[in-house]
Amino acid sequence: MRLPPFSNLFRAFYTFSHLTRVRPTAHQPLLLKPSTLKSVPTIPFLGSLFGSGSIQSSNMSYPDQRTPDEWRAVLTKEQFRILREKGTEPPGSGKYDKFFAESGVYKCAGCDAPLYKANHKFKSGCGWPAYYDSIPGAVVRHEDNSFGMTRTEICCANCGGHLGHVFKGEGYPTPTDERHCVNSISLNFSPEDKTVQEGTK
């Protein structure tokens, strides 16, 4: 029996956890107001469950040593929540999920370090940008044992910004059989490969 991919189960669980029932009082009519999708789960533990609890990455030393206040000054609230507090954006909400380019480089949204080449990206259908490999030395991995699960967290090797998690052996037809599942908000895209070319000389 083949089980549905983890990403589909997560997407269903995440969606159902965000449904809100509107209950008007007896004298008040039911008014439906348009609402925006919130990235913070309504069930308190859910954001932590799909975020990262890796202590190792917090204790590691990175070249970019900015303080939390310095990061807050240059990042949006959502970027800070994901990059510095190890959060996760809702599936399918990121600007790079369905974005593909023939050339270019994806950089860390925090420190601008090059992380992935455009040709590393592939269509996984998981709801987040997926890459089968990173630029050598650009991404570090940490074991994440939060909530009784063993996952591999991936961070920017320059600033320690949380990118997401990497999964192996899922059967995608890629050279590495790995999927770097990355939050779009952790990335910026540059159509030019200059930074990567300079770094590989």
Phi, psi and chi 1 to 4 in degrees:
 res  aa     phi    psi   chi1   chi2   chi3   chi4
   1 MET       -  127.8  179.3  174.9  148.2      -
   2 ARG   -95.8  124.7 -173.3  172.1  176.2  167.1
   3 LEU   -83.6  151.2  -64.3  174.0      -      -
   4 PRO   -65.9  151.5   20.1  -27.5      -      -
   5 PRO   -56.6  148.3  -16.9   25.4      -      -
   6 PHE   -54.3  -37.5  176.6   76.8      -      -
   7 SER   -62.9  -35.5   59.6      -      -      -
   8 ASN   -68.7  -40.6  -70.7   -9.5      -      -
   9 LEU   -63.6  -42.7  -65.6  172.9      -      -
  10 PHE   -62.0  -45.4  168.6   72.0      -      -
  11 ARG   -60.2  -42.2 -169.0  175.8  -63.2  140.8
  12 ALA   -66.3  -45.3      -      -      -      -
  13 PHE   -63.4  -42.3 -174.4   69.3      -      -
  14 TYR   -63.9  -44.5 -166.8   91.8      -      -
  15 THR   -62.5  -48.2  -59.3      -      -      -
  16 PHE   -66.1  -30.1  -72.0  121.4      -      -
  17 SER   -73.3  -14.8   72.0      -      -      -
  18 HIS  -100.8   -0.9  -79.2   76.4      -      -
  19 LEU   -71.8  135.6  -64.4  177.6      -      -
  20 THR  -122.7  128.9  -56.1      -      -      -
  21 ARG   -90.8  128.4 -177.0  176.6  -66.8  172.9
  22 VAL   -93.5  124.2  178.7      -      -      -
  23 ARG  -121.6   98.9  -66.1 -177.3  179.5  154.4
  24 PRO   -74.9  155.4   25.6  -31.6      -      -
  25 THR   -73.3  170.6   60.3      -      -      -
  26 ALA   -60.4  -34.8      -      -      -      -
  27 HIS   -96.8    2.4   62.9  -82.9      -      -
  28 GLN  -112.1  127.8 -179.1 -176.9   27.2      -
  29 PRO   -72.1  156.3   26.3  -32.7      -      -
  30 LEU   -74.8  116.2  175.6   62.2      -      -
  31 LEU  -115.5  123.4  -63.3  174.7      -      -
  32 LEU  -100.0  121.8  -63.6  177.1      -      -
  33 LYS  -107.6  143.3  -64.1  179.3 -178.1  177.5
  34 PRO   -64.4  137.6   17.1  -24.0      -      -
  35 SER  -129.4  152.9   63.0      -      -      -
  36 THR   -93.2  153.1   56.3      -      -      -
  37 LEU   -70.2  124.1  177.6   64.4      -      -
  38 LYS   -92.4  142.5  -65.8 -179.6 -178.1  176.0
  39 SER   -88.9  -11.5   60.2      -      -      -
  40 VAL   -96.0  123.2  179.4      -      -      -
  41 PRO   -62.3  150.6  -19.8   29.4      -      -
  42 THR   -81.3  -21.2   54.5      -      -      -
  43 ILE   -90.7  118.0  -60.8  175.2      -      -
  44 PRO   -53.9  -40.3  -24.0   30.4      -      -
  45 PHE   -78.6  -14.5   73.6   87.9      -      -
  46 LEU   -64.3  -42.9 -171.5   59.8      -      -
  47 GLY   -62.0  -37.3      -      -      -      -
  48 SER   -71.0  -35.7  -59.8      -      -      -
  49 LEU   -61.8  -41.4  179.9   63.8      -      -
  50 PHE  -100.9    2.8  -67.4  103.8      -      -
  51 GLY   -86.8 -148.3      -      -      -      -
  52 SER  -131.6  141.4  176.7      -      -      -
  53 GLY  -114.5   23.5      -      -      -      -
  54 SER   -70.0  114.9  174.2      -      -      -
  55 ILE   -80.0  -31.2  -63.4  170.3      -      -
  56 GLN   -57.1  -42.4 -176.1 -178.5    3.5      -
  57 SER   -67.9  -30.3   63.6      -      -      -
  58 SER   -69.8  -31.1  -58.4      -      -      -
  59 ASN   -89.2  -10.0  -65.0  -25.1      -      -
  60 MET   -77.9  148.8 -169.9  170.2  167.9      -
  61 SER   -95.4  132.6  179.2      -      -      -
  62 TYR  -120.3  154.0  -64.1   96.6      -      -
  63 PRO   -56.3  -41.7  -27.1   35.2      -      -
  64 ASP   -87.0  107.0 -169.6  -30.0      -      -
  65 GLN  -107.1   39.9  -69.7  -72.5  -49.4      -
  66 ARG   -67.0  149.2  -77.7 -179.2 -103.4 -169.3
  67 THR   -79.5  164.1   66.3      -      -      -
  68 PRO   -54.7  -39.4  -29.8   36.4      -      -
  69 ASP   -65.7  -37.9  -74.2  -21.7      -      -
  70 GLU   -66.5  -37.9  -70.5  172.1  -40.2      -
  71 TRP   -66.4  -41.3  -77.0  117.6      -      -
  72 ARG   -60.6  -30.7  -80.0 -171.3 -175.8   92.5
  73 ALA   -71.7  -23.7      -      -      -      -
  74 VAL  -113.0  -12.1  -63.6      -      -      -
  75 LEU  -109.6  153.3  -60.5  174.1      -      -
  76 THR   -73.4  168.5   66.1      -      -      -
  77 LYS   -59.0  -41.4  -76.5 -175.3  177.6 -177.7
  78 GLU   -70.1  -39.8 -171.1   66.8   -4.1      -
  79 GLN   -62.1  -42.6  -75.5  175.5  -36.7      -
  80 PHE   -63.6  -43.7 -174.1   84.9      -      -
  81 ARG   -59.6  -40.0 -175.7 -176.3   74.4   80.6
  82 ILE   -85.6  -50.6  -69.7  172.8      -      -
  83 LEU   -69.6  -41.8  -78.0  164.2      -      -
  84 ARG  -100.6  -26.5  -51.3  -43.6  -53.1  172.4
  85 GLU  -109.3    8.4  -63.6  177.8  -25.3      -
  86 LYS    62.3   42.3  -55.5 -179.2 -175.7  -56.5
  87 GLY   -83.5 -177.0      -      -      -      -
  88 THR  -137.9  134.0  -58.3      -      -      -
  89 GLU   -80.6  155.0   67.1 -167.8    5.6      -
  90 PRO   -60.8  144.6  -20.9   31.6      -      -
  91 PRO   -61.4  139.9   20.4  -29.9      -      -
  92 GLY    77.3    1.8      -      -      -      -
  93 SER   -95.9  -15.0   66.8      -      -      -
  94 GLY   -80.2  147.6      -      -      -      -
  95 LYS   -70.7  -18.0   64.5 -179.4  175.8 -180.0
  96 TYR  -102.7    1.1  -63.6  123.5      -      -
  97 ASP   -56.9  -49.0  177.6   30.3      -      -
  98 LYS  -110.1   16.9  -64.9  178.7 -178.4  170.1
  99 PHE   -93.3  128.8  172.2   82.8      -      -
 100 PHE  -134.2  141.4  -69.9   88.4      -      -
 101 ALA  -136.0  151.8      -      -      -      -
 102 GLU   -75.0  -31.2  -70.0 -175.9   17.6      -
 103 SER  -144.8  166.3   63.2      -      -      -
 104 GLY   126.9 -176.1      -      -      -      -
 105 VAL  -142.5  141.8   64.0      -      -      -
 106 TYR   -96.0  128.2  -67.0   88.0      -      -
 107 LYS  -115.4  160.1  -61.4  178.4 -179.4 -178.2
 108 CYS   -64.9  129.4  175.6      -      -      -
 109 ALA   -69.7  -16.6      -      -      -      -
 110 GLY   -86.4  -51.5      -      -      -      -
 111 CYS  -118.1   -1.6   68.6      -      -      -
 112 ASP    72.0   15.6 -149.0   35.7      -      -
 113 ALA   -74.6  137.7      -      -      -      -
 114 PRO   -68.3  134.4   21.1  -27.8      -      -
 115 LEU  -119.2  -48.8  -58.0  171.1      -      -
 116 TYR  -135.6  142.1  -60.6   97.3      -      -
 117 LYS   -84.5  154.2  -71.5 -172.6  177.1 -177.3
 118 ALA   -58.4  -34.2      -      -      -      -
 119 ASN   -78.4   -2.2   61.8   -1.6      -      -
 120 HIS   -80.8  -18.1  -67.5  154.9      -      -
 121 LYS   -80.6  141.7 -167.1  168.6 -169.7  -69.5
 122 PHE  -142.2  162.1   70.2   98.8      -      -
 123 LYS   -85.8  113.7 -173.6  175.9 -178.3  178.2
 124 SER  -109.0  -23.1   69.3      -      -      -
 125 GLY    75.3   14.7      -      -      -      -
 126 CYS   -85.3  -14.5   69.2      -      -      -
 127 GLY   102.5   -5.0      -      -      -      -
 128 TRP  -133.2  157.2  -68.1  -87.6      -      -
 129 PRO   -58.2  138.6  -22.4   31.4      -      -
 130 ALA  -124.5  135.9      -      -      -      -
 131 TYR  -130.8  141.6  -54.3   85.1      -      -
 132 TYR   -89.6  -11.8   66.5   80.3      -      -
 133 ASP  -161.1  166.7 -156.7   -0.9      -      -
 134 SER  -120.8  170.2   61.7      -      -      -
 135 ILE   -65.9  133.5  -66.3  167.4      -      -
 136 PRO   -52.0  127.0  -27.0   35.0      -      -
 137 GLY    81.3   -0.4      -      -      -      -
 138 ALA   -85.3  -24.3      -      -      -      -
 139 VAL  -126.1  134.6  173.2      -      -      -
 140 VAL  -110.2  152.5  -67.2      -      -      -
 141 ARG  -115.9  143.4  -59.2  174.3 -175.1 -145.0
 142 HIS  -136.3  142.1  -54.2  -72.4      -      -
 143 GLU   -73.5  133.1 -171.5  173.2  -73.9      -
 144 ASP  -120.4  109.3  175.9    7.4      -      -
 145 ASN  -106.3   26.3  -67.8  -48.3      -      -
 146 SER   -68.5  143.4   58.7      -      -      -
 147 PHE    57.1   35.8  -58.6   95.8      -      -
 148 GLY    73.6    9.0      -      -      -      -
 149 MET  -112.0  148.5  -63.7 -175.7  -74.2      -
 150 THR  -108.7  115.8  -60.2      -      -      -
 151 ARG  -129.6  169.6  -61.5  177.8  -64.8  167.3
 152 THR  -114.4  110.5  -56.1      -      -      -
 153 GLU   -78.3  144.6  178.8 -166.8    7.9      -
 154 ILE  -119.0  137.0   47.7  176.9      -      -
 155 CYS  -133.1  156.6  -62.7      -      -      -
 156 CYS   -65.1  128.8  170.9      -      -      -
 157 ALA   -71.6  -15.9      -      -      -      -
 158 ASN   -88.3  -41.3 -173.7   57.8      -      -
 159 CYS  -121.9   -7.9   70.7      -      -      -
 160 GLY    80.5    8.9      -      -      -      -
 161 GLY   -62.2  134.6      -      -      -      -
 162 HIS   -69.5  127.1  174.0   72.6      -      -
 163 LEU  -102.7  -42.3  -57.3  173.7      -      -
 164 GLY   159.2 -137.6      -      -      -      -
 165 HIS  -138.1  157.6  -68.9   83.5      -      -
 166 VAL  -115.2  138.3   63.8      -      -      -
 167 PHE  -123.1  140.3  -58.3   94.4      -      -
 168 LYS  -115.9  154.7  -63.7 -178.6  179.2 -173.1
 169 GLY    68.8   30.2      -      -      -      -
 170 GLU   -88.0   -6.4  -65.6  179.4  -46.5      -
 171 GLY    88.3   13.4      -      -      -      -
 172 TYR   -70.4  143.2  -70.3  104.3      -      -
 173 PRO   -79.1   66.7   29.8  -33.3      -      -
 174 THR  -121.4  162.3   60.5      -      -      -
 175 PRO   -62.0  -27.0  -21.7   30.8      -      -
 176 THR  -106.6  -13.4   60.4      -      -      -
 177 ASP    54.6   37.4 -162.6   18.1      -      -
 178 GLU  -123.9  153.2  -73.6 -171.6  -12.7      -
 179 ARG  -129.6  110.2  175.1  173.5   59.3   92.2
 180 HIS   -82.3  107.3  -68.8 -131.0      -      -
 181 CYS   -93.1  105.4 -175.3      -      -      -
 182 VAL  -117.7  138.7 -178.6      -      -      -
 183 ASN   -70.3  129.6  -69.0  -69.2      -      -
 184 SER   -57.6  -36.3  -74.8      -      -      -
 185 ILE   -66.8  -16.5 -149.3  132.4      -      -
 186 SER   -82.8   -4.2  -60.5      -      -      -
 187 LEU  -123.4  156.1  -57.2  170.3      -      -
 188 ASN  -131.3  145.5  -76.0  -36.8      -      -
 189 PHE  -107.6  136.1  178.8   74.4      -      -
 190 SER  -120.1  125.5  171.9      -      -      -
 191 PRO   -69.3  -11.9   20.8  -27.3      -      -
 192 GLU  -103.9  143.7  -63.4 -177.6   12.4      -
 193 ASP   -94.5   14.0 -111.3  -15.2      -      -
 194 LYS   -55.6  -44.0  -73.4 -178.1 -178.3  176.8
 195 THR   -62.8  -40.8  -48.3      -      -      -
 196 VAL   -68.2  -44.0  178.3      -      -      -
 197 GLN   -63.2  -40.3  -68.9  167.1   -2.2      -
 198 GLU   -66.6  -37.9  -70.6  169.2    5.0      -
 199 GLY   -72.8  -17.8      -      -      -      -
 200 THR   -99.5   -0.2   55.7      -      -      -
 201 LYS   -78.2      -  -73.2 -177.1 -179.7  176.9
